[in-house]
Amino acid sequence: MSQVIGQRRPTRSSRMNSSVVVTRMHAALRTQLVREFLAEFMSTYVMMVFGLGSVAHMVLGDKKLGSYLGVNLGFGFGVTMGVYVAGDISGAHMNAAVTFTSCALGRMSWKKFPVYVVGQFLGSFMAAATIYSLFYPAIIRFSGGELTVIGPTATAGIFATYLPDYMTLWRGFLDEVLVTGMLQLCLLAITDKKNPEFQGTQPLVIGVLVVIIGVSLGMNSGYAINPSRDLPPRFFTYLAGWGKQVFRAGDNWWWVPVVAPILGAYLGGIIYLLFIGSNTPRKPEKLEDPAAFEDHRISILPKTSRDPSIISPLTPVSVAPTNRSSVQPAPPVHGSTHVEHF
């Protein structure tokens, strides 16, 4: 009995307070910027989990459980899944270079730029932490317990890109500019509403585009083509034990996958708009159902104009050729001038 008496029942005020908190949380989550932030976070997380996981298989699986083609497929279809997750909410950029270009070309407000980029960076960072947790035993076994950036047992390349020995810093910079420019140019073509061939298939085609870029242009610099893909996982490896070498390797290569993709994406967007986007002829719009169109025109008129006893300017008048003077002009109808826009 004492235990029953000692238990405190939730009071009405506490229930009301919790209800208010839940209501406020729901209201906050329904705001557009918050939804776009969460959409970029989740879509980037999905893309990076699949992408980094495929790299982990290639590096840690002794080339039996993974391959370079598998990495391309992992990132490519990871992008496809990310677009399906958030495409209807934020557009699923998952790429700070794409977001910058959208703002620079006037397709999106600059106030959304930090919202998108922070969401992407956090999603990418959490994906790196997830892959590290899942593959930690394999990483320790492969590296012999020593987390290295370069060398035969290096594992930092699971999370970020590093230049091969035959590449110089500025060659890698130009490579990233070119490859990201190709990405942005093709993205604008795929998502262009004047290309009806791609309607409904954009997520899959975008994923195939990433695979094509990887298998054809990815060897030299690892085709980061995305600051959100490279910098947050690199920062995670710095915190997780790989140390400052993740920023010093390759003549301080770390800044190139951040700056070069932004420049390349902007140039690719400008080239598409100059050579393709502004010159695409627009097809004249056609009415699919003329009868429905006539009904719509009549329905927007005032009720008095739909009275069969009143002749409006939209009502066809049959005129007898032998007695033209008997036909009186119809009185003007208020509101009928708006129909001229249709």
C-alpha positions as CSV (number, residue, x, y, z in Angstrom):
1,M,0.0,0.0,0.0
2,S,2.8,2.4,0.9
3,Q,4.4,1.7,-2.5
4,V,1.2,2.5,-4.3
5,I,0.8,5.7,-2.3
6,G,4.4,6.6,-2.8
7,Q,4.1,6.5,-6.6
8,R,3.4,9.9,-8.1
9,R,0.8,10.1,-10.8
10,P,1.4,12.5,-13.6
11,T,-0.5,15.7,-12.9
12,R,-2.6,17.5,-15.4
13,S,-0.1,20.3,-15.6
14,S,2.8,18.0,-16.4
15,R,0.7,16.3,-19.2
16,M,-0.1,19.7,-20.6
17,N,3.6,20.8,-20.5
18,S,4.7,17.7,-22.3
19,S,1.9,18.2,-24.9
20,V,3.1,21.7,-25.5
21,V,6.7,20.6,-25.9
22,V,5.6,17.9,-28.5
23,T,3.4,20.4,-30.3
24,R,6.3,22.9,-30.5
25,M,8.6,20.2,-31.8
26,H,6.2,19.2,-34.5
27,A,5.7,22.9,-35.5
28,A,9.5,23.4,-35.7
29,L,10.0,20.3,-37.8
30,R,7.3,21.4,-40.2
31,T,9.1,24.7,-41.0
32,Q,10.6,24.6,-44.5
33,L,14.2,25.3,-43.6
34,V,14.2,22.7,-40.9
35,R,12.7,20.1,-43.2
36,E,15.3,21.0,-45.9
37,F,18.1,20.7,-43.3
38,L,17.0,17.3,-42.2
39,A,16.5,16.2,-45.8
40,E,20.1,17.1,-46.7
41,F,21.3,15.5,-43.6
42,M,19.5,12.2,-44.2
43,S,20.2,12.0,-48.0
44,T,23.9,12.7,-47.5
45,Y,24.1,10.2,-44.7
46,V,22.5,7.5,-46.9
47,M,24.8,8.3,-49.9
48,M,28.0,8.3,-47.8
49,V,27.2,5.1,-45.9
50,F,26.8,3.2,-49.1
51,G,29.8,4.9,-50.7
52,L,32.3,4.6,-47.8
53,G,31.1,1.1,-47.1
54,S,32.0,0.1,-50.7
55,V,35.5,1.6,-50.3
56,A,35.9,-0.3,-47.0
57,H,35.2,-3.5,-48.8
58,M,37.8,-2.8,-51.5
59,V,40.5,-1.8,-49.0
60,L,39.9,-4.3,-46.2
61,G,38.6,-7.2,-48.2
62,D,42.0,-8.2,-49.8
63,K,40.4,-7.3,-53.2
64,K,38.1,-10.3,-52.9
65,L,35.1,-8.7,-51.3
66,G,35.3,-5.4,-53.2
67,S,36.7,-3.7,-56.3
68,Y,37.0,-0.2,-57.9
69,L,33.9,-0.9,-59.9
70,G,32.1,-1.8,-56.7
71,V,33.1,1.6,-55.2
72,N,31.7,3.4,-58.3
73,L,28.4,1.4,-58.0
74,G,28.3,2.0,-54.2
75,F,28.6,5.8,-54.6
76,G,26.4,5.9,-57.7
77,F,23.5,4.1,-56.4
78,G,24.0,5.6,-53.0
79,V,23.3,8.9,-54.7
80,T,20.2,7.4,-56.3
81,M,18.9,6.3,-52.9
82,G,19.7,9.8,-51.4
83,V,17.7,11.4,-54.1
84,Y,14.7,9.2,-53.4
85,V,15.0,10.0,-49.7
86,A,15.0,13.8,-50.0
87,G,14.4,14.8,-53.6
88,D,10.9,16.1,-53.0
89,I,11.9,18.2,-50.0
90,S,15.2,19.8,-50.6
91,G,16.2,18.5,-54.1
92,A,18.8,16.2,-52.4
93,H,21.9,18.2,-53.4
94,M,24.2,16.2,-51.1
95,N,27.0,18.3,-52.5
96,A,28.1,21.7,-51.4
97,A,29.4,22.5,-54.8
98,V,25.9,21.9,-56.3
99,T,24.3,24.0,-53.6
100,F,26.7,26.9,-54.3
101,T,26.0,26.7,-58.0
102,S,22.3,26.7,-57.4
103,C,22.6,29.9,-55.4
104,A,25.1,31.6,-57.7
105,L,22.9,31.0,-60.7
106,G,19.9,32.4,-58.9
107,R,18.0,29.1,-58.6
108,M,18.0,29.1,-54.8
109,S,18.2,31.8,-52.1
110,W,21.6,32.4,-50.5
111,K,20.0,32.2,-47.0
112,K,19.5,28.4,-47.6
113,F,23.2,27.9,-48.5
114,P,24.4,27.4,-44.8
115,V,21.4,25.3,-44.0
116,Y,22.1,22.9,-46.8
117,V,25.8,22.8,-46.3
118,V,25.6,22.2,-42.5
119,G,23.1,19.4,-43.1
120,Q,25.4,17.8,-45.7
121,F,28.5,18.1,-43.5
122,L,26.8,16.6,-40.5
123,G,25.3,13.7,-42.5
124,S,28.7,13.0,-44.1
125,F,30.5,13.1,-40.7
126,M,27.9,10.8,-39.1
127,A,28.3,8.4,-42.0
128,A,32.0,8.3,-41.5
129,A,31.5,7.5,-37.8
130,T,29.0,4.8,-38.7
131,I,31.4,3.1,-41.2
132,Y,34.3,3.4,-38.7
133,S,32.2,1.7,-36.0
134,L,31.0,-1.1,-38.3
135,F,34.4,-1.9,-39.8
136,Y,36.6,-1.1,-36.8
137,P,37.8,-4.7,-36.2
138,A,38.7,-5.1,-39.9
139,I,40.5,-1.8,-39.9
140,I,42.6,-2.8,-36.8
141,R,43.4,-6.2,-38.3
142,F,44.3,-4.8,-41.7
143,S,46.5,-2.0,-40.3
144,G,48.1,-4.0,-37.6
145,G,46.7,-1.6,-35.0
146,E,48.4,1.4,-36.5
147,L,46.2,4.0,-38.3
148,T,48.2,5.3,-41.2
149,V,47.5,7.7,-44.1
150,I,50.0,6.4,-46.7
151,G,51.7,3.1,-47.2
152,P,50.6,-0.5,-47.9
153,T,48.4,-0.7,-44.8
154,A,46.9,2.8,-45.0
155,T,43.3,3.0,-44.1
156,A,42.6,6.8,-44.2
157,G,41.7,6.4,-47.9
158,I,38.5,4.6,-46.8
159,F,37.1,8.0,-45.7
160,A,38.7,10.7,-47.9
161,T,40.6,11.1,-51.2
162,Y,44.3,11.2,-51.5
163,L,46.5,11.9,-54.5
164,P,48.5,9.0,-56.0
165,D,52.3,9.4,-56.4
166,Y,52.2,10.3,-60.1
167,M,49.9,13.3,-59.6
168,T,50.9,16.8,-58.6
169,L,48.7,19.2,-56.5
170,W,47.8,21.5,-59.3
171,R,47.1,18.6,-61.8
172,G,44.8,17.2,-59.2
173,F,43.2,20.7,-58.8
174,L,42.5,20.9,-62.6
175,D,41.3,17.3,-62.6
176,E,38.7,18.1,-59.9
177,V,37.6,21.2,-61.7
178,L,37.0,19.4,-64.9
179,V,35.3,16.3,-63.5
180,T,33.0,18.4,-61.2
181,G,32.2,20.6,-64.2
182,M,31.1,17.6,-66.1
183,L,29.0,16.5,-63.2
184,Q,27.2,19.8,-62.9
185,L,26.6,20.2,-66.6
186,C,25.0,16.8,-66.9
187,L,23.0,17.3,-63.7
188,L,21.4,20.4,-65.3
189,A,20.6,18.5,-68.4
190,I,19.0,15.6,-66.5
191,T,16.9,17.9,-64.3
192,D,16.0,20.3,-67.0
193,K,12.2,20.4,-67.3
194,K,12.5,20.9,-71.0
195,N,13.9,17.4,-71.3
196,P,10.8,15.2,-71.0
197,E,12.8,12.1,-71.6
198,F,14.2,12.1,-68.1
199,Q,10.9,12.9,-66.2
200,G,10.5,10.3,-63.5
201,T,13.9,8.7,-64.0
202,Q,16.1,11.4,-62.7
203,P,17.3,9.6,-59.5
204,L,18.4,6.5,-61.4
205,V,20.0,8.5,-64.3
206,I,21.9,10.7,-61.8
207,G,23.3,7.6,-60.1
208,V,24.4,6.2,-63.5
209,L,26.1,9.5,-64.1
210,V,28.2,9.2,-61.0
211,V,29.1,5.6,-61.9
212,I,30.2,6.8,-65.4
213,I,32.3,9.6,-64.0
214,G,34.0,7.1,-61.6
215,V,34.8,4.5,-64.2
216,S,36.1,7.0,-66.8
217,L,37.6,10.0,-64.9
218,G,38.0,8.8,-61.3
219,M,41.6,7.4,-61.3
220,N,43.7,10.6,-61.0
221,S,42.2,12.2,-57.9
222,G,39.6,9.8,-56.6
223,Y,36.8,12.1,-58.0
224,A,35.8,13.7,-54.8
225,I,33.7,16.2,-56.8
226,N,32.0,17.2,-53.6
227,P,33.3,19.1,-50.5
228,S,30.6,17.5,-48.4
229,R,31.9,14.0,-49.4
230,D,35.5,14.7,-48.6
231,L,36.1,17.3,-45.8
232,P,33.8,15.9,-43.0
233,P,35.1,12.3,-43.2
234,R,38.6,13.7,-43.3
235,F,38.0,15.7,-40.2
236,F,36.5,12.6,-38.6
237,T,39.7,10.6,-39.3
238,Y,41.7,13.4,-37.7
239,L,39.7,13.0,-34.5
240,A,39.6,9.2,-34.6
241,G,43.3,8.7,-34.5
242,W,44.9,9.2,-37.9
243,G,46.2,12.6,-36.8
244,K,47.4,15.7,-38.6
245,Q,48.7,13.7,-41.5
246,V,45.3,13.5,-43.1
247,F,45.7,17.3,-43.8
248,R,49.4,17.2,-44.7
249,A,49.5,14.3,-47.1
250,G,49.8,15.1,-50.8
251,D,51.3,18.6,-50.3
252,N,48.3,19.6,-48.2
253,W,45.8,18.2,-50.7
254,W,42.9,18.5,-48.3
255,W,41.8,21.9,-49.5
256,V,41.6,21.0,-53.2
257,P,38.5,18.7,-52.9
258,V,36.8,21.7,-51.1
259,V,37.7,24.6,-53.5
260,A,38.1,22.9,-56.9
261,P,34.6,21.3,-57.0
262,I,32.9,24.6,-56.3
263,L,34.8,26.3,-59.1
264,G,34.2,23.4,-61.5
265,A,30.5,23.1,-60.7
266,Y,30.0,26.9,-61.3
267,L,31.8,26.7,-64.6
268,G,29.8,23.7,-65.7
269,G,26.6,25.4,-64.8
270,I,27.6,28.6,-66.8
271,I,28.6,26.5,-69.8
272,Y,25.3,24.6,-69.8
273,L,23.2,27.8,-69.6
274,L,25.2,29.6,-72.3
275,F,25.4,26.8,-74.8
276,I,22.3,24.7,-74.1
277,G,19.8,26.1,-71.6
278,S,19.2,29.5,-73.2
279,N,19.0,28.1,-76.7
280,T,16.5,25.3,-76.2
281,P,13.3,26.2,-78.1
282,R,10.2,26.1,-76.1
283,K,7.3,24.1,-77.5
284,P,4.0,25.8,-77.7
285,E,1.5,24.6,-75.1
286,K,-1.5,22.8,-76.5
287,L,-4.9,22.2,-75.0
288,E,-5.6,18.6,-74.5
289,D,-9.3,19.0,-74.0
290,P,-10.9,22.0,-75.8
291,A,-14.3,21.2,-74.3
292,A,-12.9,21.4,-70.8
293,F,-11.2,24.6,-71.7
294,E,-14.5,26.2,-72.8
295,D,-16.2,25.0,-69.6
296,H,-13.4,26.7,-67.6
297,R,-13.7,29.9,-69.5
298,I,-17.4,30.1,-68.8
299,S,-17.1,29.0,-65.2
300,I,-14.9,32.0,-64.2
301,L,-17.5,34.5,-65.4
302,P,-20.0,36.2,-63.1
303,K,-23.2,34.3,-62.5
304,T,-25.3,36.7,-64.5
305,S,-23.2,36.1,-67.6
306,R,-24.1,32.4,-67.4
307,D,-27.8,33.2,-67.6
308,P,-29.0,31.9,-71.0
309,S,-31.2,35.0,-71.3
310,I,-28.2,37.2,-71.3
311,I,-25.8,37.3,-74.3
312,S,-22.2,37.7,-73.2
313,P,-19.2,38.5,-75.4
314,L,-18.2,34.8,-75.2
315,T,-21.6,33.5,-76.4
316,P,-21.6,32.8,-80.2
317,V,-24.3,34.7,-82.0
318,S,-25.8,33.4,-85.2
319,V,-26.5,36.2,-87.6
320,A,-29.0,35.9,-90.4
321,P,-27.5,37.3,-93.6
322,T,-30.8,38.9,-94.7
323,N,-31.3,40.9,-91.6
324,R,-28.1,42.1,-90.0
325,S,-29.6,45.2,-88.5
326,S,-31.8,43.0,-86.2
327,V,-28.8,41.9,-84.2
328,Q,-28.0,44.1,-81.2
329,P,-24.5,44.3,-79.7
330,A,-24.1,42.3,-76.5
331,P,-23.7,44.3,-73.3
332,P,-20.2,44.3,-71.6
333,V,-19.8,41.8,-68.8
334,H,-17.6,42.6,-65.9
335,G,-14.7,40.2,-65.4
336,S,-14.8,38.8,-68.9
337,T,-11.6,40.6,-69.9
338,H,-9.6,38.3,-67.7
339,V,-10.4,35.4,-70.0
340,E,-8.1,36.9,-72.7
341,H,-5.1,35.6,-70.8
342,F,-6.1,32.0,-71.4
